[in-house]
Structure formats: structure tokens, C-alpha cells
Amino acid sequence: MTAPLILGCLWVVAAAIVAMLPMKRQMLPGSLLLIAAPFLLGWIAFVHGWIWLAIGLFAFLSMFRRPLLYYLRKMLGLSADLPPELKK
């Protein structure tokens, strides 16, 4: 197994661990995982081809659908309410 695939597997494990944290403690590690994902997916695509990019992108979008929808709504100027757990 190549380095990008090993790091991709570790990324998935890290994302699963972060998902088990309480919502308020997910913000920083979740943001770091969200930022790291495109670089990791690009590296996987460069080494293994577009089909692995598509598989990784599907997994990424599945795991981070809510944060991505939140940021998309904010960028489009629509209301993007936070969950009640995060409101202060």
C-alpha cells in the first residue's frame, strides 16, 4: 500500500474518532481534517488516478456533508444556523 492510501486510511480513522467527540470539541480537529482532505485527495489522485479520487471524494462528502452545507449556505448568503449545541 502506498503512502497516500495509508494516510487516507488514517484520515478516515481520525475523522471517525473526531465524530465521537462532543459537538463543542469537534470544531478544531474537524476543521483541520476538512482543510487537509483536498490535499490528501489530490495526492491520492496524482498517484492512483481519478477513480480513487472519485471514491475518496464520495467518502469525504459523505462524512462532512453538514459542515460543507453550512459553509455553502454561508457563501451563498443564505441563513446558516448552527445546531443548538453550538449556540452560546
C-alpha positions in Angstrom: 0.0 0.0 0.0 1.3 3.4 -0.9 1.8 6.4 1.4 -1.2 8.4 0.2 -3.5 5.4 0.8 -2.1 4.8 4.3 -2.6 8.5 5.1 -6.1 8.3 3.7 -6.9 5.4 5.9 -5.5 7.2 8.9 -7.6 10.3 7.9 -10.7 8.2 8.0 -9.9 6.8 11.4 -9.2 10.3 12.7 -12.5 11.6 11.3 -14.4 8.7 12.9 -12.7 9.5 16.3 -13.5 13.2 15.9 -17.1 12.3 15.2 -17.4 10.6 18.5 -16.4 13.7 20.4 -19.0 16.1 21.9 -20.0 18.8 19.3 -18.1 21.6 21.0 -14.9 19.7 21.0 -15.2 18.7 17.3 -14.6 22.1 15.9 -10.8 22.4 15.8 -9.9 18.8 14.8 -12.8 18.7 12.4 -11.7 21.9 10.7 -8.2 20.6 10.4 -9.5 17.4 8.8 -11.7 19.4 6.5 -8.7 21.5 5.3 -6.4 18.5 4.9 -8.8 16.4 2.8 -8.4 18.2 -0.6 -4.7 17.9 -0.4 -4.8 14.3 0.5 -7.4 13.6 -2.2 -5.2 15.4 -4.7 -2.2 13.3 -3.7 -4.2 10.1 -4.0 -5.5 11.2 -7.4 -2.0 12.0 -8.6 -0.6 8.6 -7.6 -3.5 6.3 -8.3 -5.8 8.0 -10.8 -9.2 9.6 -11.0 -11.3 6.6 -9.9 -9.7 6.6 -6.5 -10.2 10.4 -6.4 -13.9 9.8 -7.0 -14.1 7.1 -4.3 -12.3 9.3 -1.8 -14.4 12.3 -2.7 -17.6 10.4 -2.2 -16.4 9.3 1.3 -15.3 12.8 2.1 -18.6 14.3 1.1 -20.5 11.7 3.0 -18.6 12.3 6.2 -18.5 16.1 6.1 -21.9 16.8 4.4 -23.3 19.0 7.2 -20.2 21.3 7.6 -19.9 21.6 3.9 -23.6 22.5 3.5 -23.2 25.1 6.3 -20.2 26.8 4.6 -22.0 26.6 1.2 -25.1 28.3 2.6 -22.9 31.0 4.2 -21.1 31.6 0.9 -24.4 31.9 -0.9 -25.7 34.4 1.6 -28.5 32.1 2.9 -29.2 31.6 6.6 -26.8 29.1 8.1 -28.0 28.4 11.6 -25.7 26.5 13.9 -27.0 23.5 15.8 -28.4 24.3 19.3 -25.4 22.6 21.0 -23.1 25.2 19.5 -25.1 28.3 20.1 -23.8 30.2 23.1 
